[in-house]
Amino acid sequence: MASLRDIKSRITSTKKTSQITKAMQMVSASKMNRAEANAKAYVPYMEKIQEVVSSIANGSTDASHPMLTSRPVKKTGYLVITSDRGLAGAYNSSILRHVHKTILERHKSNDEFVIIAIGRVGRDFFVSRNMHVELEVIGVPDQPSFADISSLAKSTVNLYLNELCDELYMYYNHYVSPIQQEVTEKQVLPLADFNTSNATLTSYEFEPNAEEILEVLLPQYAESLIYGALLDGKASEHSARMTAMKNATDNAKELIDSLSLQYNRARQAAITQEITEIVGGAAALE
């Protein structure tokens, strides 16, 4: 049985740990609120650019662009969004497990796919398994701007335009609520899945022609999809870390209660033992 000093030392260290996890929970909650607001504020832009691109692409019969056309798939690109740090519960492990399983099911050789990694955890995961990481971004801020990933987004689109990959899928954790995130797979390229419900209601006049307009808009649209997923993923990351730290704080409190009960029992047993020894000694002197 542990001594009173050992139990008291564990109680003290657990209380300090609880204070740290509580502080991290509050910080993550604040970051989550900002990240959620950023993700929601970006939605109108996403919907509008999708509407414009859909209207032009579907309204012009002579408009064509490589980003709208499927081609035989020789190599697939996987853009995976993870965090740079841990302590976020299953945020990273769930998405990496899903992507790794998908790659093993779809491909027989590492030459058939390429990885684009946003986040240190994802980058290290694939490198440790000898999977080629073509592009990477590490150290993305908690509240990222488009400038933080613009270079990677443009390079990713160029991989497709230069036929270094024939399709591109994006994986990230979609923010549902502060306690729920969903691993999401989205095809980014080729751009074939347009929601035309709004586009059919709006007609645009544009110059010089549809093909030149799409030449500018389509790369911007693909890059905006990547940035939108990053904002969504950041909100999920902070909510997952907040939940993980809350669980850690609750577990620490339960452990403190258990150790306190154990300490009181041990202390009571020691007092009882001392009283028994005193009474026994007094009886022996009579």
Secondary structure, DSSP 8 states (H G I E B T S, - for coil): ---HHHHHHHHHHHHHHHHHHHHHHHHHHHHHHHHHHHHHHHHHHHHHHHHHHHHHHHH-SS---GGG-----S-EEEEEE--SS--STTHHHHHHHHHHHHHHHH-SSGGGEEEEEESHHHHHHHHHTT--EEEEE----SS--GGGTHHHHHHHHHHHHTTS-SEEEEEEEEEEETTEEEEEEEEEES------TTGGG-----SS-HHHHHHHHHHHHHHHHHHHHHHHHHHHHHHHHHHHHHHHHHHHHHHHHHHHHHHHHHHHHHHHHHHHHHHHHHHHH-
